[in-house]
Amino acid sequence: MNADNTQDPSYDAKLPAQAGSVETMGTRQGMFGVSGTGDTSGYGGLVKQTVFPGPSQRPFGGWYDEVADALEARLKSTDLMGAIEKVVVDRGEITFHVRAQDLPFVAQMFRDDESLRFELCSGVSGVHYPGDTGRELHAVYHLLSMTFNRRVRLEVSVPDADPHIPSIVSIYPTNDWHERETYDMFGILFDGHPALTRILMPDDWPGHPQRKDYPLGGIPVEYKGGTIPPPDERRSYS
C-alpha cells in the first residue's frame, strides 16, 4: 500500500465485491422534499427515490477489515456484539451503525484501542429521514485516526418520538458545540451534555430548522417588524 494514501483502500489490492442491495426509504419530490408550501428552487417537478446502501459483506477491502476485526475482537470480549447494527461500505467510505445506548462505549473503544486509535472526532452531523419509520433522526460522527491516517464514520439512528442519544463530549470534547448545533437544528437530545442549549437560534425559537417537516419559509422575523413570505408567494421559477 502506498503510505501517502492510507485513507483510501482503493489503493489496496484487496477491494470489496460489487455493492450490495439498497434500502428504499421513500420518494422525495422537489429539491428539498418539502411539503405543504411552494418550491421556488426551480426543481419542483423532481421526483427521486431516497435509498440507503445495504449492509456490506466481508471482505470489506484494505484496512477496513483491520478496523472491523479490531472492533469485533473488543466487542466479543465484552459481550456487546449487538452494539454494531450493520457495517456499510459505500463510495469509498466505511460507516459503522451503532446502537444508541452503546455509543459511548464504542466511541471510547475507537479512541483508546491500540489497534484503532481514532483520536479525533471532527464533529457530529444530523440527518432527518421522515420515511425511515422508527429511525427518523440520524446522528453521524466523523472520526480520524492520526496514528494510522484513517477516517471512519459512526452513525446512530433514533425515533422522532424519542430522540435521545448519549453525549460523547466526555470522550471527544470537540463535540461540545457540534452536539449543541445538531440539537438546535434537528432536535436530537444528547443526554449528559454539559449545557445542551441552542447555539444558532434564539432560546425560545419554535422547532428545528433543518428537519424535513420544518416550513420552507413563511417564518416571521423577530426584529424590525419584517416578515419572510412563504415560498408560494415569492417569485416562482417553475
C-alpha positions in Angstrom: 0.0 0.0 0.0 1.2 3.5 -0.8 1.9 5.2 2.6 0.7 8.5 1.2 -2.8 7.1 0.5 -3.6 5.1 3.6 -7.0 6.7 3.9 -8.1 5.3 0.6 -8.5 1.5 0.4 -8.8 1.7 -3.3 -5.0 1.7 -3.3 -5.1 -1.7 -1.7 -5.3 -4.8 -3.9 -8.0 -6.5 -1.7 -11.0 -4.5 -2.9 -14.5 -5.4 -1.8 -17.0 -7.1 -4.1 -19.7 -5.2 -6.0 -22.1 -3.0 -4.0 -25.0 -5.0 -2.5 -28.6 -4.2 -2.2 -30.2 -0.9 -1.4 -32.9 0.0 1.1 -35.6 2.4 -0.2 -36.8 5.0 2.3 -39.5 6.7 0.3 -39.8 9.2 -2.5 -38.6 12.8 -2.5 -40.5 15.4 -4.5 -38.8 18.7 -5.4 -35.2 19.8 -4.5 -35.7 19.7 -0.7 -38.6 17.2 -0.2 -40.7 20.0 1.4 -44.5 19.5 1.6 -47.3 22.0 2.2 -45.5 25.0 0.8 -44.4 26.0 -2.7 -41.0 25.1 -4.2 -39.1 28.0 -5.6 -35.9 26.1 -6.3 -36.8 25.5 -10.0 -36.9 21.7 -9.3 -40.5 21.4 -8.2 -41.1 18.6 -10.6 -38.2 16.5 -9.5 -39.2 13.0 -8.2 -36.4 10.8 -6.8 -36.3 7.8 -4.5 -34.5 8.0 -1.2 -32.3 5.0 -0.9 -29.7 3.8 1.6 -26.9 1.4 0.7 -27.5 -2.0 2.3 -25.1 -3.8 4.7 -21.8 -4.8 3.2 -20.3 -8.3 3.4 -16.8 -9.3 4.2 -14.2 -8.8 2.9 -14.7 -5.0 3.1 -11.3 -4.4 1.5 -8.0 -2.9 2.6 -7.7 -1.6 6.1 -11.4 -1.6 6.6 -11.1 -5.3 7.6 -8.3 -4.4 10.1 -10.6 -1.9 11.8 -13.6 -4.2 11.7 -11.5 -7.1 13.1 -10.1 -5.0 16.0 -13.6 -3.7 16.8 -15.2 -7.1 16.7 -12.5 -8.6 19.0 -13.1 -6.0 21.6 -16.9 -6.3 21.4 -16.7 -10.1 21.7 -14.6 -9.8 24.9 -17.3 -7.5 26.4 -20.4 -9.4 25.2 -21.6 -6.4 23.2 -21.6 -7.8 19.7 -25.1 -6.3 19.2 -23.7 -2.8 19.6 -22.9 -2.7 15.8 -26.2 -3.0 13.9 -24.5 -3.1 10.4 -21.4 -2.0 8.5 -21.8 -0.1 5.2 -19.0 0.4 2.7 -20.2 2.9 0.0 -18.4 5.4 -2.2 -15.0 4.5 -0.7 -16.1 5.2 2.9 -17.0 2.9 5.8 -19.8 3.5 8.3 -20.4 1.6 11.5 -24.1 1.8 12.5 -24.1 1.8 16.3 -26.9 1.1 18.8 -27.7 4.3 20.6 -27.2 3.1 24.2 -23.8 1.6 23.3 -22.4 4.7 21.6 -20.2 6.0 24.5 -18.6 2.5 24.9 -18.0 2.1 21.2 -16.7 5.7 20.8 -14.2 5.2 23.7 -13.1 1.9 22.2 -12.4 3.6 18.8 -10.4 6.3 20.7 -8.4 4.1 23.1 -7.8 0.7 21.5 -4.2 0.4 20.3 -5.3 -1.2 17.0 -7.8 1.6 16.3 -6.6 4.9 17.8 -9.2 7.3 16.3 -8.0 10.2 18.5 -10.2 12.9 16.9 -13.9 13.3 16.4 -14.3 16.2 13.9 -18.0 16.7 14.7 -21.5 15.2 14.6 -24.0 15.9 11.8 -27.7 15.5 12.0 -29.9 14.0 9.2 -33.7 13.7 9.1 -35.3 10.9 7.1 -39.1 11.1 7.7 -39.6 7.9 5.7 -37.3 5.8 7.9 -40.0 4.8 10.3 -38.9 4.4 13.8 -35.4 5.7 12.9 -36.2 9.1 11.5 -33.3 11.0 13.1 -29.7 10.1 12.4 -26.5 11.4 14.1 -23.3 10.9 12.1 -19.9 11.1 13.8 -16.7 11.6 11.8 -13.6 10.0 13.3 -10.0 10.5 12.3 -7.0 8.3 13.4 -3.9 10.5 13.3 -1.8 7.5 14.2 -2.9 5.4 11.2 -4.2 8.3 8.9 -7.6 6.7 8.6 -11.2 8.0 8.6 -14.4 6.2 9.6 -18.0 7.2 10.4 -20.3 6.1 13.3 -24.0 6.5 12.7 -26.8 6.3 15.3 -30.5 6.3 14.5 -33.3 7.1 16.9 -37.1 7.6 16.5 -38.6 11.1 16.2 -40.8 10.3 19.2 -37.8 9.5 21.5 -34.8 11.4 20.1 -32.3 10.6 22.8 -28.6 9.8 22.2 -25.9 9.7 24.9 -23.5 12.6 24.7 -19.8 11.7 24.0 -18.4 15.1 25.0 -16.5 13.5 27.9 -14.8 11.2 25.3 -14.4 13.7 22.4 -14.5 17.3 23.9 -14.6 18.7 20.3 -18.2 17.5 20.1 -19.4 20.1 22.6 -20.7 22.8 20.2 -21.4 20.2 17.5 -23.9 18.4 19.7 -25.5 21.7 20.5 -25.8 22.6 16.8 -27.3 19.2 16.0 -29.8 19.6 18.8 -30.7 23.1 17.7 -31.2 22.2 14.0 -32.7 18.7 14.3 -34.0 18.3 17.9 -31.8 15.4 18.9 -31.3 15.3 22.6 -27.8 14.4 23.7 -28.2 13.1 27.2 -25.4 14.1 29.6 -24.2 17.1 27.6 -22.8 19.7 30.0 -25.0 22.5 28.5 -27.4 21.5 25.8 -28.8 24.8 24.7 -29.4 26.4 21.3 -26.4 27.7 19.6 -27.7 29.3 16.4 -31.4 30.1 17.0 -32.9 32.1 19.9 -33.6 30.1 23.0 -37.4 30.4 22.5 -37.4 29.6 18.8 -40.1 27.0 17.9 -39.0 23.9 16.0 -35.7 22.8 14.5 -35.0 24.4 11.1 -33.1 21.7 9.3 -35.8 19.0 9.7 -37.7 18.0 6.6 -41.0 18.8 8.3 -40.0 22.4 9.0 -41.7 25.0 6.9 -39.7 26.2 3.9 -40.1 30.0 4.6 -43.0 31.9 6.0 -41.4 32.1 9.4 -41.9 35.6 11.0 -38.7 37.6 11.5 -38.5 38.8 15.1 -36.9 42.2 14.5 -37.7 45.5 12.8 -41.2 44.3 12.0 -40.1 42.4 8.9 -41.5 39.1 7.7 -40.4 36.4 5.2 -43.2 35.4 2.8 -43.9 31.7 2.3 -42.4 30.3 -0.9 -45.6 30.1 -2.9 -45.9 33.9 -2.5 -42.4 34.6 -3.9 -41.2 34.6 -7.4 -41.6 31.1 -9.0 -39.1 29.5 -11.4 -41.2 26.5 -12.4 
